[in-house]
Every structure is written in C-alpha cells, then in structure tokens.
Amino acid sequence: MSNSFAATVSAWAAQSEKRLEATHRRSIELLADEMRETKPNGGRLPFQAGNLARSLMASTQGMPQGAEGAAVFLKDQDVGAVTATLDLGQPVWIGYQAIYARRQNYGFVGADSLGRVYNQAGSYFVEGAIANWQQIVAKAVAELQSGVEAKSK
C-alpha cells in the first residue's frame, strides 16, 4: 500500500469523524430548539410568559434538576455552550428546570399540595420533539452539507 493511499484514507477517516461530530452537536442543538418551540409558533410547548422555554438546559453531567420554588428564568440557557465541546458519542441530557415542566408535559388531574384542583391535559412537548429525531438529524446533515458546499465554491 502506498503512503499516498494510506494518507488519503487517513484524511478521509478524520474528515468523516469530524462530520459525524458536527452532526451530533448540531442535531442536539436542533432538538433543543424543537423542545423550546411554543404553541403560538407551531410547537407543542405551552406559552404564557416564556419561563418554561427559557428553563431548558443541557448538561453532560446528568439530567438538569428542577429549580426550587417559582424560579424565573430571564434568558435562554445556552445549549450551544454545552454542545460545542461534545465528543462524538458523549452523552448529553436536555431538561427543563422549571418545576412545573412535568405537569405541563404529562398533564395533571387532582389536587396539588395547596389544595387547588386541576384537570390539565398534557402537551407532550418532550415526546413530540423526540419523535422528530430522524427529521432533526436529516436537517442537521443538510445544514452541514450546504455549509460545506458554500465553502467549496
């Protein structure tokens, strides 16, 4: 085997791993975008003041924990800061910190700890985003391919 062939294969393999890593990172960012998409904008996430959407967080250490009490999130948590350093295959968790996220997602029927009675249907925004994973990855690939094509022109 010639050195030039081996070098070509080695370069191709390195580029392939970089593309896979970029696709992994971008797909997770797009999943977070999908999970933040509010009902008024065509998504599934309930929207009142935007606090629930802003509480979405990514972590490489484990599922983000719910914030205590009635926490207010003034700005979106930066999922891109977490995905920018992800290695290929490295696990990442995406979750909501707003304590009421579970009720909004799955719904709630019954009395809460304060005696208030609810009959709230779930919005299933987490499952809805996950169900779109294949389309999300395809979109990430298309974005990355169009970026490569634009650079090569």
BASEDREN-727973 format. One record per atom (N, C-alpha, C): x, y, z. Coordinates in steps of 0.02 Angstrom, whole numbers, plus 50000, padded with zeros to 5 digits. Example, Ala and Ser with C-alpha at 12.3 -4.5 7.8 and 13.67 -1.06 7.14 Angstrom:
2
506604971650390506154977550390506604983550390506424988850354506844994750357506455000250394
This chain:
153
500434994250000500005000050000500455006250000500315010749956500735016749951500575021550007501075025650023500975030650076500445035650058500395037249994499895042249974499185039449982499095032949967498435029949977498265029750051498725027750092498615027450165498465034350192498825039450168498705046250190498005048650169497805046750108497145048650083496595045450126496665039050141496175035550181496165038450252496735039850279496785042750346496445049650349496565053750299496255060350296495505059750288495275055050247494555053950237494235051750302494555047150338494285044850402494245050450452494755054650455494755060350502494185065250485494095066550420493555071050399492875068050415492815061450406492175058050421492005058750495492505057850538492385058450610492185065650628492505070550596492325077550609491615078950587491405076150530490725077150505490215073950553490375067850576489925064550624489865068650689490425071150712490425075150774490005081550764490095084850707489715090850692488975089350687488805083650656488095081650650487805080250719488175076850761487975075350830487825081850867488285086450865488195092850901487605096850875487565097450808487025101550779486345098250791486305091650788485665088250799485415089550870485855089550918485645090950987485405098150994485745102850962485515109750963484825110450932484715107050876484065107250843483525103950885483695098550920483225095350966483005100251020483485103851048483325108851099482875114351069483015116451008482585121450975481875118850969481815112450950481155109350943480795109051011481175107551064480875107151130480665113951157480965119251131480795126151151480235129251108480065125951054479565128751007478885129151041478625135251049478005136251085477395135151040476825133951072476205132951034476035138750988476115145051010475965150550964476415150650901476995147350906477465147050849477445140350813476925136350826476845130050791477125123950827477395124850887477665119250926477155116450974477395112751023476965109551072477035112651142477545116751152477685119351219477185124851237476825123951293476355129151315476735135751327476395141151312476715147751320476255152351358476525154851413476165160051449476615166251452477205165451482477675170951486478365169051459478445162751438479085160451410479565157551460479375157451523479825154951575480005147551565479505143451547479625136351537480135135251481480045138651425480515137951369481215140151389481265145551426481925148051447482265143551498481885139151530482175134751581482515128551551482465127551486482775121751454483525122251459483845116751480484565116751492484865110251468485485110551445485865104551426486425103451475486605097151486487145095551532487485089051510488125088551522488485082251510488575078351575488335081151630488415078051696487815074051719487235075051689486615071651708486025076151694485435073451706484825077151692484805083551734484685089351702484615095551740484055094951792484185097451851483705097051905483225102851904482625101651930482125106951935482355112151985482225118351969482395123852015481885124052071482105126152129481665126452187481175132252180480565131152203480065136452206479865138952137479675145152136479435148352074480005152052040480505148352019481095151451987480905154951922481215160551911481105164351849481745164051809481675162151746482245161651700482205167551652482685172051657482655178251619482915177551548483325172551535483575171651467483655164151454483665162351389483755155351369484415152851397484415146651420485025143351440485405141551376486055142151374486445141351313486615133951301486195130551263486305123651246486935123051202487045128051159487625128051115488285127951152488315130951211488935130851250489105123751272488605119651285488715112751304488885108551242488505109451188488625105251129489285106851094489535112951102490155114851068490755110551088490725107751147491285103751172491145096251173490575094151147490405087051148490855082951103491055077251127491405072451086490885067751055491065064651000490615060050966490405054451014489765053451022489515048251065489475050051139489715055951157489675058051227488955059451246488715056751302488015057851320487895065151340487285067351326487065073951345486345073351367486165077151418485485077151443485185084151431484555084151410484205090551399483565090151440483465095151484482875095051526482685102051548482095102551574481815108951597481955109851671482135115851691482245117351761481615119851796481145122651757480515125051787480175119051820480005119851883479735114451923479075111751896478715115751859478055113751833478095110551763478695109351738478775106551670478445099751664478515095551714478225088751711477465089051704477145093351743476415094051737476205096651669476585101351643476425104051577476505098651523477005094451530477135089351480476625083651485476535080851545476115074851553475395076451574475265082451595474605084151620474545082351694474005084551725473905083151796473155083551812472925078451846472225078251868472235076951943471915081451979471875080552052472055086952088472115086252154472285092052196473025092352207473305098352206474015099152221474115100052296474725101252317474885101752388474545107752421474325112652381473975118452409473215117652407472985111752383472265110452381471915112852318472295115652271472005117852208471865111652165471295111552132471095105752092471205107252018471525102451985471685103151914471415097451873471265098851811471115093851761471455096251697472105095651697472525098551645472785093151598472645093851534472895089051484473645090251472474005085051456474705085651441474825088151370475385091551361475575094051294476075089451260476415085251296476895080351270477405083451223477675089151245478175092651203478845089051202479015085451255479635081551254479585075751206479055071851212478955066251166478865068451094478535074151085478455076751017479115078450984479565081351022480235083050995480625076650981480595071851027480955065551017480695061750957480055062050946479755058650888480025061450822480265067550823480535070750762481295069850755481595065550794482335064750795482615063350725482315058850687482585057350620482575063450575482035067350577481995073450537482505078650562482605078850627483085083650656483785082050632483975075650634484645073650610484715075050535484195073550497484215074950425484305082350412483975086550451484055093850444484765095950461485045093050514485735094650533486215092750477486125086850448486555084650393486495089450334485865091250316485765095850260486095102650273486035105150334486345111550351487105111050344487385105750370488115104850367488355103850296487975100150256488165099050186488125105650147487615109550159487565115950123488125120650143488335120250207488905124250229489555122150196489645115550188490235112950154490235115050081489655114550048489595116449978489745123849969489495127950015489595135250011490345136850018490695133250063491415134450073491825132350013491595127149977491985124549921491895128649858491425133149857491305137349797491755143249795
